[in-house]
């Protein structure tokens, strides 16, 4: 087969050598542009097939109320979810741009199985944090976030990630900056402890998680393959169900990724 093609390849080489260098440069440039466009369309096609925005977080972080506010703009009494809820969210500035919001249960016994079900469809993830209870829940928050960030599908698809620091209407709420700093510290600790996974006789890790961040450096969110942003918000509002919620930053972020 290779021998039969050799004369044709040699003829092609002679044709290329005979070409004017300027013409050859133009041809190579056109080929490079075509290949780039093909790769871009492939990446965009994969991204456009992922339309889901997952709302994750611990129980009582305020995910379900945020979900309701985004869809209806109104307050709604909520209770701990035991299953997922989904609906199409349309960007207010461009009704043709939309994503599917999926609110996942935050209970420890359910959250990972629901993440497993929906993670492949995620264009983006909103990880909701209770800014008031954060100080006492920081280890649990970091543990769940760590499990999300080292997931192989999440690492491969690199969905945009927003840490929504909720309940900012409460005086004791921690700021987004402080939450980011403490999460980076806790995730760095988890990375160190989890990297000490058992090894087999040949020295390879047995079921160890993926490496989080850059080896040899203290962890920070800029080391992740996806873009990570923090925003302060309040699903309830300072006057409870009668007041206006504050989630403009979340809406702007959704408009960007839709």
Buried (B, 14 or more C-beta within 10 A) or exposed (E): EEEEEEEEEEEEEEEEEEEEEEEEEEEEEEEEEEEEEEEEEEEEEEEEEBBBBBBBBBBBBBBBBBBBBBBEEEBEEBEEBEEBBBEEBBBEEEEEBBBBBBBBBBEEEBBBEBBEEBBEBBBBBBBBBBBBBBEEBBEBBBBBBBBBBBBEEBBEBEBBBBBBBBBBBBEEBBBBEBBBEBBBBBBBBBBEEBEEEEEEEEEEEEEBBEEBBEEEEEBBBEBBEBBBBBBBBBBBBBEEEEEEBBBEBBBEBBBBBB
